[in-house]
């Protein structure tokens, strides 16, 4: 045959030298599990504060990890205790936040780290107590309810030389992470447009939205973090158009339909679209367009099945919620925190990162309220390491 001249040596030649592509993190995890040993070389003992949506995600990942042990879950709602026991096992102690429970947990010298997934109003108190007790801290955003609270927490962490890890899980999504590395390596040249879409599913309860901090600080902060992290640049101006299409959300003076544009000093333009409800599933995409090409992170589906028939082509809907969309990212994020707490890697998200994201979100909301663009001036001391403004 004409193609016989292309025939190579037997694939067994060099078999031991061949390995997976660097992007195949699942295979590396499989090899680590096969060895039956901790991938960090050490085991971290943790206490989990709060067992809501994020708490359930993190506890599941911790239980499945060879690098960590959950010694305590601190939860105020007794109705959740049975679920906690079923998920975390009988060896995990369940403690109420009050009646000295918090103090007892933090006084335990075996506890090396604290994971905080409580309501926002408790974040600062638990962070400060945990740091003063000598524990590494992982906290769902926001760190504090005000910029002053956030600064106070980070100042104490710096004073005590302890890590305070603010959770922005999208950075650990394998596709978004590769987009960031490709952009920073110049694969698509100078970026002209970067876009992020976040349309929520399922529709959050009004009770949650009342305490969420609003769509900018609850939702858009993730898009702001991803865009600025990918670019390594902070915007000089933001402009927002927003309204509330859902009457119940309008009644609490919040928005559910938002578009924010970001102007960057380099000439790059950012576009963020955030919506509180997508009927077809959790819609979260990123697109980066440059002089030499384009990079995209598309929505995920439960499987890759494509059905063809005389009626047309069909697939399964996209994943329903953030918990499934970012399943891999949450696991990788927690693995990173464990490594940070054990001193294996440096803290990836700093005070300057969280402060700049919050400030941009505040400017975006201010623009929505006023209908006018908002300029942002950055002091040199405010710019995160590796970023420009």
N, C-alpha and C positions, 0 to 999 in steps of 0.2 A: 504493500500500500504506500501511497505517497507520503503518509505521515510517519512511516517507520523511522525516518531519519531524525525525528524529534524524540524518539524513545530514550528515556533516561535509565540510569542504573536502578537496580532494585530499591524500593523505598526502605528496605531494611538497612541499606547503607546510610549511616548517619542518624539512625533512629533515635539513639540516646541523646543526641545533641539538639533534636527538634523540641520546641516547647510552644506554649500558647502565646498569642499576641499579648502585649502589655495591657490591653484593655479587658482581658478576660479575668476579672477579679474573682468571679465565681469559681473558676478552676483552681486558683491559688488557695481560696478558702477550703475547697474540697481536699487539696493536698494537705493542708494544715490539719483538718479534721481527721484525715487518714492516719496522720502521725500520732493523733491522740494526745496532743500536747497543747498548752497555751501558746497562742501565736505571739504573745508579747513576752513570754518567758516568765511572767509573774501573774498573780491573780489579785484583782482589786476588790475590796470589800466595800459595798455601797449601801446607802440608805436612800430610799425613794420617797420624796414628799409629794403627795397628791396622786390620785389614781383616776384621772379623767381620761379623755381621749389620748393625749400625749403620754400620760403615765402608763396606760395599757400598752402602747406601742413600745416604749422604752423598756418596760419590764419584760415583755416578750423577747426582745432582742438580748437583754441581759441574761435571761434564763437560758437562751440558746447559745450563749457565748462561753468559750472555755477560758476567758480572761477575767471574768467578774463573778461575784457572788452577791446576791441581794440579801442582806441580813435583816433589814427592816423595811417595811412600808408604813409610812405615816399617813393616815387617812381619817378624816373626821366622820365620814358616812358609814355607819355599821352595815348598811345594806350592800355595801361593796365587798365586805370581808370574805364572803364565800367565793366570789369571783377571784379575789386576790389569792386565796389559798389554792384554788384550782390552777391558777396560772403560775404562781410562784413556788408552790410546794409548801408542805407543812413545816419545813425548816425555817422559812421566812417568818419573822415575828411581825405581827400587825399591831401598830401603836396609834392611839389617838393623839391628835396634835396638842390638845389641852391636858390639864391635870399632870403636868410635869413630864409628859411623854416626849416632847421635843428635847427637853434638857437631858433626859436619860439616853436618848439615841445619840445625841451629839457628844455626850460624855464618854461613850464607849470607845476605847482606844483602838479597837479592831476596825472601826469604820474609818476608811481613808478618804471617802468621797461622798458627796451629797448630790442627788439629782432632783431638781425642783420643777414640778409641773403643776403647781397649785394655781389658784386664781391670782391674777396680777397683784392684787392688793397685799398679798403675803410675801411676795418675792423678796423685797428689800430686807424684811425682818429675818427671814430664814437665811438669806445670803450672809448677812452680817453675823448672825449667830454661828453659822457654819464656819466662816472664815476665822472667827475668833476662837473656834474650837480646833483649828488647825486642819480643816478639811478642804480638799479640792472641790470646786463647785461647778456643776453644769446646770444652767437655768434656761428654760424656755423664754423667748422674748415676750415682753421687754424686761430688761433687768430691773428697772424701777418705773414708777408711775410718772416721774418728772425727770428732766435732765439733771437736776441737783441730786436726786436719789441715786441715779445711775452713776454719776461721778463719785459720790461717796462710797459706793460699793467697790468700784474699781480702784479707788485710792487705797482702801483698806487691803484689797487683794495685793496691790503692789507693795504696800508697806510690809505685809506678812510674807511676801514672796510665794503666794499661792495662786494657782490658776483659777480664773473666773471665765468660764466658757459659755458664751451666748449662742444659743442654738439657731442657726440658719441652715437647715438641712439640705436645701437645694444645691449647695456647693458640692455635696457628696453624691449627687446624681451622676452616674457614670457618663452620660451623654453631655450634660452641662459642664462637667469637669473637663472633658476632652475639648469642648468648644473653647473654654477658657485657655487651655494650654495651646491650642492651635492659634488663637488670636494673639496670645503673648509671643508665640514663636514667629508671627508674621506670615502664617500660611495663606491668609486671604488679603494681605497687605493692609493699608490704612482702612479702618472701618468707616463707612459712610453712614450706615443706618444700623441700629440695633433695636430689636423689638421684643417685648415680652407680653404674653397674654396669660391672664389668670382669671378663669371664670369658675366660680365655686360650685361644688356639688358634694353632698346634698345642701339644700337651702338651710342655713343656720337658723336656730330658734331665735325669736325676738329676745328671749331672756338672755341668751348668750350675747347677742349684738349690743344689748344695753350696757354690758360690762366689758366689751371687747376693746374699747379704745377707739372705735371707728374704723372705717374701711382702709384708711391710709396707714394707720399704725398697726392694724391687725393683719391686713392682707398685702398692701402694696410694698411694705417694707421688704418682703421677700424678693420682689421684682427689682427694687432699687438695689438691694445687696447684690443680686446676681449680675445686673447690668454694670454696676460700678466695679465689681470684682473682675468680670470678664475684661473690661476695658483697662482697668487700673487707672481710672480717671474719675474725678468728681465734677458734676455739672456746675456751670456758672449761672444758669437760669432754668426755671421750670415754669410751665404754663399748663393749667388744668381746666378741662371742661367736665362738669359732673352734674348728675341729677339723680333723683330717686324715682324709678319706674314702679316700684312696689309700695303701695300705700302704707303698709305697716312700718316699712323702713323710713319713709318720709316722715311718719308721725314721731319718730325718735330723733329727728333732725340729723340723719345720716344719709349717705349716698349708697346706691347699688350699681351705678353705671358710670364709669370713670375712664377718661383718657387724659394722660399726662405726657407732655413732651418735655424732653430734657435737652438743653443746649450745652455741649461740651466745648472747652477752649480749643481743642484740636480740630473742631469743625464737625465732629461726629454728632448726629442727631439721634436721640433715644425716644422711643415711643412705648408707653405702658398702657395697656387696656386691662382694667380690673372690673369684674362684675360679680355680684353676690350669688347669681344662680344661672347655671346652664342645665337645661332640661335633658341634655344628651350625655352628661357625665362630667368628670373633672377635666376641664380644658386648660391645659398649661403647656405653652409652647414658647420657644425662643428662636429667633432668627437673627443672624449677623451677616450683613452684606458689606463686602469690601471691594477694593479695586481689583483684586485677583480672584474673587470667588465668593461663595456663600456657605454658611454653616447653619444647620437647623437641628433643633431638638423637637421631635414631634410627640404627639400624644401616644400613650401606651394602651394596648388592648390585652385582655386576658390571655389570648393566644393568637397565632398567626394564620388561623383558618380563613380561607377565602372560598366562598361558595358560589359556584356559577350555575345558572339555570336559564331556562327560556324567559324567566321573568327579570333576569339581570344578575348583577353581582352583589353579594352581601358579605359583611363581616360582623363580628361581635361589636357591641358598643365599646367606646373607650372606657377606661377604668372609672369607677363610680366616685371615688373619694381620694383625698390627699394621702390617706393611710395606705392605700394600695398603689397609687401613682408613685409615691416616694418610699416604698417598702425597702428597696435596696439602699437608698440614700440615708434613711434613718439608721439602718444597721451599720453602715460605714461611718456615719457621724459618731455613733456611740463608740465604735471601735477606736476612732481618733481620740475621743475624750479619754478613754481608758489609757491609751498610750501617753496622752498629755499628763494625766494624773500620776502615771508611773514614771514620768520623767523621760520617756522615750523620744518624744517629739515636742517641738515648741508649740505654744498656743497659736492656732491659725487665725482666730478672730479676736482682735484687740479692742480696747476701749475706743481708739480712733475710728475703727470700723463701725462699731455700733453707734457711736455718737454722730458720725457723718450720715449714716442711714436715717437715723431719727430726725436729724436736721432737714434732710431733703424731704422726708415725709411731711414734716411740719410745713415746709414751704409749699409743697404740693397742695396740702389742705387749705392753706391760706389763700393760694391762688384760686382754688375752687370757690371759696367764700366770697372773694372780692371780684372774681372774673378777670383779673389782671395777671400778667406775668410777674414772677418774683425773682429778683436777682439774689444770688448767693455769693458772698465773698468769703474766701477761706484764708485763715492765717496759716503760715507755714507749719506751726505746731499742731494744727488740727488735721493735717493730711496724713493718712495712714502710710506706713512704710511700703514702698513699691508703687505708690499711687502718684498721680499728678493732678494739678488743678489750675 
